[in-house]
Amino acid sequence: MYDLDGADIDWIEVYNSGSAAVDLSLLRLLVSNSVSNHAIRPYSSDSAILSSGEYAIVVDNSQISAFIKKWGNIKNIFVASFSLPNVSGDQIATIELNAGDKNAPINSVTYEALLGAKGDGNSLQLLEGVWKGSVPTPGAENVFISGSSSSDSSGSGAGGGSLGPGAGNAAEPKIQAKILAPNRVFAGESAPFRAAILEDANPVVHYGKYYWNFGDGSSLEENGSPEKILHLYSYPGDYAVQLEYFQSGIVSGEPDYSARMELKSVPMEISIKPMEEAETRAVALTNQSAYEIDISGWRLFSGQKVFIFPRGTMLLSKKTIAVSPAVTSFLPEDKNLKLLSNTGKVVAEHSETLAK
């Protein structure tokens, strides 16, 4: 987040998509408005280790108190001495992570005002490979909420909810519930959900009871403050997801705030087989569904060998990719091709040998 509604609280979210833990204190932060390679250190912990699949937030030293006041003392907060440029017009800014060499970034992002999140209460988030502005979810998975900026007074959009008490009084903050979740999931795969209570489009911590109805006959109750939850839709279909918040902690009568969204569960159709040229020992994966599929972290088995697809690997709709043996190290005698998703589900398999 680089330009929070006219009052800056600069922070950057880091996600460890690899299979091994990372020591963030060994990395440096380089911002285009400075020549300094900024050191990163843990805020309230002795450990700088970020485990696989975890998020970390790097906050400007001078703004850490304001950050905690707004979003709470969430897990894995780090600090560094930096500032993010408030770009305008055709200006651009770049943020890089490196291991000490400014000329060898590990990862980087370039942003401009046209991408959004400039003074509207939103943060820039990477969603399906595209940077766009949405309601901040520091320390949690990025989810796009349509019309989430503070200028939106309709209360509509994906995951939109009903207004709470005092919404008609201009002197009172506008309070509403939001469902942070994708609007399309694949059947048989777990989908992330998170509840949020927003005051003037900014998330705040509300303790109480959160009641979920996932629209497929299943429900869930959360106590205290909301956490990310996972739900699996076993079958394709169109589902109405409903969230109700009860400040009293008792699910009874009318909720204090509520939200509703529509979610589509679609079939995942992937086939896997060896290439026709047997001597190549390459594996072909075909996505037969109408939507692209992110297979980052999925595992491809052949015999006793396993290959893990790296971050950002996409199967385009109605397209095929070929995975070379130079990448997988699969052998001619390897048999029983099997593709497993992140949940451990067997998505596709082939029982023939990779080479004749």
C-alpha positions in Angstrom: 0.0 0.0 0.0 1.5 3.3 -1.1 -1.2 6.0 -0.8 -3.8 5.4 1.9 -6.6 7.9 1.5 -4.3 10.9 1.9 -2.6 9.6 5.0 0.3 7.2 4.1 0.9 4.0 5.8 3.5 2.4 3.5 3.7 -1.4 3.6 4.6 -4.3 1.3 3.3 -7.9 1.5 5.7 -10.8 0.8 4.5 -14.3 0.1 6.8 -17.4 0.2 5.5 -19.5 -2.7 8.5 -21.9 -2.5 8.8 -25.2 -0.7 11.5 -24.1 1.7 11.5 -21.5 4.5 13.2 -18.1 3.8 15.1 -15.9 6.2 13.9 -12.4 5.3 16.7 -10.8 7.3 19.0 -11.9 4.5 17.1 -10.0 1.9 17.1 -6.3 1.1 14.4 -3.9 -0.1 15.2 -1.5 -2.9 12.7 1.3 -3.9 13.1 3.4 -7.0 13.0 6.7 -5.0 16.2 5.7 -3.1 19.6 4.3 -3.8 19.7 2.5 -0.4 19.3 -1.3 -0.1 17.1 -1.3 3.0 17.6 -4.0 5.6 14.5 -6.0 6.8 14.1 -7.1 10.4 11.3 -8.7 12.4 9.2 -6.2 14.4 8.2 -8.2 17.6 9.9 -11.6 17.1 13.4 -12.9 17.3 12.8 -15.0 14.2 13.0 -13.7 10.7 12.0 -17.0 9.1 9.0 -17.0 6.7 7.8 -20.6 6.3 6.5 -22.0 3.0 3.0 -20.7 2.1 3.1 -17.9 4.7 2.7 -14.1 4.2 4.8 -11.3 5.8 4.2 -7.6 5.9 7.1 -5.2 5.7 6.1 -1.8 7.2 8.0 1.5 7.2 9.7 2.0 10.6 8.1 5.4 11.2 4.6 4.1 10.5 4.5 0.8 12.4 2.3 2.2 15.2 -0.3 3.6 12.7 -0.3 0.2 10.9 -0.9 -1.8 14.0 -3.7 0.6 15.1 -5.4 0.2 11.8 -4.9 -3.5 11.0 -3.8 -5.1 14.3 -0.6 -6.9 15.4 -0.9 -9.6 12.8 1.5 -12.4 12.2 4.9 -11.9 10.6 5.3 -8.2 10.7 8.7 -6.9 9.6 10.1 -3.3 9.5 12.5 -1.4 7.2 13.3 2.3 6.6 11.7 3.1 3.3 8.9 5.1 1.7 6.8 4.2 -1.3 6.4 7.0 -3.9 2.9 8.4 -4.4 2.9 8.3 -8.2 0.6 10.5 -10.3 0.1 11.1 -14.1 2.6 9.0 -16.1 5.0 8.5 -13.2 6.1 5.0 -12.3 7.8 3.4 -9.2 9.6 0.1 -8.7 10.0 -2.1 -5.6 12.5 -4.9 -5.6 13.6 -7.7 -3.3 17.2 -8.8 -3.6 19.8 -10.8 -1.7 22.2 -7.8 -1.4 23.0 -7.3 -5.1 20.9 -4.4 -6.5 21.5 -5.6 -10.0 20.0 -9.1 -9.3 16.4 -8.7 -8.0 14.7 -11.8 -6.8 11.3 -10.3 -7.5 10.1 -6.8 -8.4 6.9 -4.9 -9.2 6.4 -1.6 -11.1 3.3 0.5 -10.4 1.6 3.6 -11.6 -1.5 5.6 -10.7 -3.5 4.1 -13.5 -3.4 0.7 -11.7 -5.5 2.2 -8.9 -5.1 2.2 -5.1 -4.2 5.9 -5.1 -5.8 7.7 -2.1 -8.9 5.5 -2.2 -8.2 3.2 0.8 -7.3 0.3 -1.4 -4.0 -1.5 -1.9 -2.4 -2.8 -5.1 -2.8 -6.6 -5.3 -1.7 -9.2 -7.7 -4.9 -11.0 -8.8 -4.8 -13.7 -11.5 -1.5 -12.2 -12.8 -2.8 -8.6 -12.9 -2.1 -5.8 -10.5 -5.3 -4.0 -9.4 -6.7 -2.0 -6.5 -8.8 -3.8 -3.9 -9.6 -3.8 -0.2 -6.4 -4.5 1.7 -6.0 -7.9 3.3 -2.5 -7.6 4.9 -1.2 -11.0 5.9 -3.9 -12.9 3.9 -4.6 -14.0 0.4 -5.4 -11.3 -2.1 -9.0 -11.2 -3.2 -10.6 -8.7 -5.6 -13.7 -6.9 -4.4 -15.5 -5.0 -7.1 -16.3 -1.4 -6.2 -14.3 -1.6 -2.9 -13.0 1.9 -2.9 -14.1 4.5 -0.4 -15.9 6.4 -3.1 -18.3 3.5 -3.6 -21.6 4.2 -1.8 -23.7 1.5 -3.4 -22.7 -1.4 -1.3 -22.8 -3.6 -4.4 -20.2 -5.8 -6.0 -18.8 -9.2 -5.5 -19.1 -10.1 -1.9 -21.1 -7.0 -1.2 -23.2 -6.9 2.0 -26.1 -5.0 3.6 -25.4 -1.8 5.5 -25.4 -1.8 9.3 -27.0 0.6 11.8 -26.2 4.3 11.3 -25.6 4.0 7.6 -28.1 6.7 6.8 -26.4 9.2 9.2 -23.7 11.2 7.4 -21.9 11.7 10.7 -21.6 8.0 11.3 -19.2 5.7 9.4 -20.6 3.4 6.8 -20.3 -0.1 8.1 -20.8 -3.2 6.0 -19.9 -6.8 5.8 -17.9 -8.2 2.9 -17.1 -11.8 1.8 -13.5 -12.0 0.5 -13.5 -15.0 -1.9 -13.1 -15.8 -5.5 -16.4 -15.9 -7.6 -15.3 -19.0 -9.5 -13.8 -22.2 -8.1 -13.1 -25.6 -9.4 -15.2 -28.5 -8.2 -13.2 -30.8 -5.9 -10.7 -28.1 -4.9 -10.7 -26.1 -1.6 -11.6 -22.4 -2.0 -10.5 -19.7 0.5 -13.1 -17.5 2.2 -12.6 -14.7 4.7 -15.1 -12.4 6.4 -14.5 -8.7 6.7 -16.3 -5.9 8.5 -15.6 -2.5 6.8 -15.9 1.0 8.2 -15.8 3.5 5.3 -14.3 0.7 3.1 -11.5 0.1 5.6 -11.3 -3.4 7.3 -11.6 -3.3 11.1 -11.4 -6.1 13.7 -14.9 -7.1 15.0 -15.1 -9.9 17.6 -18.3 -11.9 17.7 -19.9 -14.8 15.9 -19.6 -15.2 12.1 -22.1 -17.6 10.5 -21.4 -19.0 7.0 -23.8 -20.7 4.7 -22.0 -22.0 1.6 -25.1 -22.7 -0.4 -24.4 -26.4 -0.8 -26.0 -27.6 2.4 -23.0 -26.9 4.6 -22.4 -24.2 7.1 -19.8 -23.0 9.6 -19.6 -20.8 12.7 -16.5 -18.8 13.6 -15.9 -17.3 17.0 -13.8 -14.3 17.8 -12.1 -12.5 14.9 -12.4 -13.9 11.4 -9.7 -16.1 9.9 -9.2 -17.5 6.5 -11.3 -20.7 6.0 -11.4 -23.3 3.3 -14.4 -24.8 1.8 -14.6 -27.6 -0.9 -17.4 -27.7 -3.4 -17.7 -31.3 -4.4 -19.8 -30.7 -7.5 -20.2 -28.0 -10.2 -23.0 -25.6 -9.8 -24.0 -22.0 -8.9 -24.1 -21.4 -5.2 -25.3 -18.5 -3.0 -22.8 -17.8 -0.2 -24.1 -15.9 2.8 -22.3 -14.4 5.8 -24.0 -13.2 9.0 -22.2 -11.4 11.8 -23.6 -11.4 15.4 -21.8 -9.1 17.8 -23.4 -10.8 20.8 -21.8 -14.1 19.9 -25.2 -15.8 19.6 -26.7 -16.9 16.3 -30.2 -15.7 16.8 -32.6 -13.2 15.2 -31.4 -10.6 12.8 -27.6 -10.3 12.3 -25.9 -7.0 13.0 -24.4 -7.1 9.5 -24.6 -9.6 6.6 -23.2 -10.2 3.1 -24.1 -12.4 0.2 -22.3 -13.4 -3.0 -22.8 -15.8 -5.9 -20.1 -18.4 -6.6 -19.8 -20.7 -9.6 -18.2 -24.1 -9.2 -16.9 -25.4 -12.5 -15.5 -28.9 -13.5 -11.8 -29.3 -13.7 -11.0 -31.3 -16.9 -7.3 -32.1 -17.3 -5.8 -35.0 -19.3 -2.2 -36.2 -19.1 -0.3 -38.5 -21.4 3.2 -39.1 -22.8 4.0 -37.3 -26.1 3.6 -39.3 -29.2 7.3 -39.2 -29.9 8.2 -41.9 -27.3 11.9 -41.2 -27.4 11.3 -37.7 -26.0 9.8 -39.0 -22.7 8.0 -35.6 -22.5 4.6 -35.3 -20.8 1.6 -33.5 -22.3 -1.0 -31.8 -20.1 -4.2 -30.6 -21.7 -6.7 -28.3 -20.0 -10.1 -29.2 -21.5 -12.1 -26.8 -19.3 -13.3 -23.3 -20.3 -11.1 -21.6 -17.8 -7.3 -21.3 -17.2 -6.0 -23.3 -14.3 -3.1 -22.3 -11.9 -1.1 -25.5 -11.3 1.6 -23.8 -9.2 2.9 -26.3 -6.6 1.1 -29.2 -8.2 3.0 -32.5 -8.2 3.6 -34.7 -11.3 4.5 -38.3 -10.4 6.1 -40.9 -12.7 7.4 -44.1 -11.2 9.4 -43.1 -8.1 10.1 -39.6 -9.4 8.2 -36.4 -8.6 8.2 -33.0 -10.3 6.7 -29.9 -8.6 5.4 -27.2 -10.9 6.9 -23.8 -10.0 5.0 -20.6 -9.1 3.1 -19.0 -11.9 2.6 -22.2 -14.0 -0.8 -21.8 -15.9 -2.7 -24.2 -18.0 -4.6 -22.1 -20.6 -8.2 -23.0 -21.5 -8.4 -25.6 -24.3 -4.6 -25.6 -24.6 -1.7 -28.1 -24.1 1.7 -27.8 -22.5 4.6 -30.2 -22.9 6.9 -30.8 -20.0 10.4 -31.9 -21.1 12.4 -34.7 -19.5 15.2 -32.2 -19.2 13.0 -30.5 -16.6 11.3 -33.5 -14.9 14.3 -36.0 -15.1 11.8 -38.7 -15.8 13.3 -42.0 -17.1 12.1 -44.2 -20.0 11.0 -47.0 -17.6 8.9 -44.6 -15.5 5.2 -45.6 -15.4 1.9 -44.5 -14.1 1.8 -40.8 -14.7 -0.2 -39.1 -12.0 -1.0 -35.4 -11.5 -1.9 -34.2 -7.9 -3.3 -30.8 -7.0 -2.3 -28.8 -3.9 -5.0 -30.6 -1.9 -3.5 -34.0 -2.8 -6.4 -34.9 -5.1 -5.5 -37.0 -8.2 -6.6 -34.7 -11.0 -5.4 -36.8 -13.9 -3.4 -40.0 -14.5 -2.1 -42.3 -17.3 -1.0 -45.9 -16.8 1.2 -46.5 -19.8 5.0 -46.2 -19.9 6.5 -43.0 -21.0 8.6 -44.8 -23.7 8.1 -48.0 -25.7 
